[in-house]
Amino acid sequence: MEKLPQKPKILSVETIARSRLFNVESVDLEFSNGVRRVYERMRPSEREAVMIVPILGDDLLLIREYAVGIESYELGFPKGLIDPGEDIFQAANRELMEEAGFGCRAVYFFA
């Protein structure tokens, strides 16, 4: 098995933009050969989210929603942010109601 190269050293991290969903960070790196580069990365905000995989008998339920990044509609699972005071099960049921129009009888957590 080939040995992986040494990870670069993180010299500094600075948050340069924030939104309700993401933080954009500027990361100053130094590689093992001495080369320094500054990269930008997106990190999730502090708010947690849920994604629901609705199962109806032998079928999975997908919703059609607009994906602004690709400027097109796509099929996907219902998802959304957890509101303050909600647990993940309440948030999952609420998002399913909002996005698909019905609730669930049972919710199972997996990560």
C-alpha positions as CSV (number, residue, x, y, z in Angstrom):
1,M,0.0,0.0,0.0
2,E,1.3,3.4,-1.0
3,K,2.0,5.8,1.9
4,L,-0.2,8.9,1.9
5,P,1.6,12.2,1.8
6,Q,1.9,14.2,5.0
7,K,-1.0,16.5,5.7
8,P,-0.3,20.2,5.3
9,K,0.0,22.3,8.4
10,I,-2.9,24.7,9.1
11,L,-1.3,28.1,9.8
12,S,-4.5,30.1,10.3
13,V,-8.3,29.9,9.7
14,E,-10.4,33.0,9.3
15,T,-14.2,33.2,8.9
16,I,-14.7,35.6,5.9
17,A,-18.5,35.2,5.4
18,R,-21.5,33.8,7.2
19,S,-25.0,32.8,6.2
20,R,-27.7,31.0,8.1
21,L,-26.6,27.7,6.6
22,F,-22.8,28.1,6.0
23,N,-19.6,29.8,7.1
24,V,-16.9,30.5,4.5
25,E,-13.4,30.2,5.9
26,S,-10.0,31.2,4.5
27,V,-7.5,28.6,5.4
28,D,-3.7,29.3,5.2
29,L,-1.8,26.0,4.7
30,E,1.9,25.1,4.5
31,F,2.7,21.9,2.7
32,S,5.6,19.6,3.6
33,N,7.7,21.0,0.7
34,G,7.4,24.5,2.2
35,V,4.8,25.8,-0.3
36,R,2.1,28.0,1.3
37,R,-1.4,28.3,-0.2
38,V,-4.6,29.9,0.9
39,Y,-7.8,28.0,0.2
40,E,-11.5,28.8,1.0
41,R,-13.9,26.2,2.3
42,M,-17.5,26.1,3.3
43,R,-18.4,24.8,6.7
44,P,-21.9,24.1,8.0
45,S,-23.3,26.6,10.5
46,E,-23.9,25.7,14.1
47,R,-27.6,24.8,13.4
48,E,-28.3,21.1,13.0
49,A,-30.5,19.6,10.2
50,V,-32.5,16.5,9.4
51,M,-33.0,14.5,6.3
52,I,-35.9,12.1,6.1
53,V,-36.0,8.9,4.1
54,P,-39.8,8.2,3.9
55,I,-40.7,4.6,3.2
56,L,-44.2,3.7,1.9
57,G,-44.4,-0.1,1.7
58,D,-41.7,-1.0,-0.8
59,D,-41.3,2.5,-2.1
60,L,-39.2,5.5,-1.1
61,L,-40.8,8.9,-1.3
62,L,-38.9,11.6,-3.1
63,I,-39.9,15.3,-3.5
64,R,-39.3,17.6,-6.4
65,E,-37.6,20.9,-5.3
66,Y,-35.7,23.7,-7.0
67,A,-31.9,23.4,-6.6
68,V,-30.6,27.0,-7.0
69,G,-27.0,25.8,-7.4
70,I,-27.8,23.9,-10.6
71,E,-30.7,26.1,-11.5
72,S,-33.0,23.2,-12.1
73,Y,-35.6,21.0,-10.3
74,E,-34.3,17.8,-8.7
75,L,-35.7,14.8,-6.8
76,G,-34.5,14.3,-3.3
77,F,-35.5,13.4,0.3
78,P,-37.3,15.9,2.5
79,K,-34.9,17.9,4.7
80,G,-34.5,21.0,6.8
81,L,-33.1,22.8,9.8
82,I,-34.1,21.8,13.3
83,D,-35.9,24.7,15.0
84,P,-35.0,25.9,18.5
85,G,-36.7,23.7,21.1
86,E,-37.3,20.8,18.7
87,D,-35.7,17.4,18.9
88,I,-34.7,15.5,15.7
89,F,-37.9,13.4,15.7
90,Q,-40.2,16.5,15.9
91,A,-38.1,18.3,13.2
92,A,-38.3,15.2,10.9
93,N,-42.0,14.9,11.2
94,R,-42.5,18.7,10.7
95,E,-40.3,18.7,7.6
96,L,-42.1,15.7,6.2
97,M,-45.5,17.5,6.8
98,E,-44.2,20.7,5.2
99,E,-42.6,19.2,2.2
100,A,-44.6,16.1,1.4
101,G,-48.0,16.9,3.0
102,F,-48.2,14.0,5.5
103,G,-46.6,12.8,8.8
104,C,-45.1,9.6,9.9
105,R,-46.0,6.7,12.2
106,A,-42.5,5.9,13.3
107,V,-39.1,7.7,13.1
108,Y,-35.8,5.9,13.3
109,F,-32.5,7.6,13.7
110,F,-29.4,6.7,11.8
111,A,-26.2,8.6,11.1
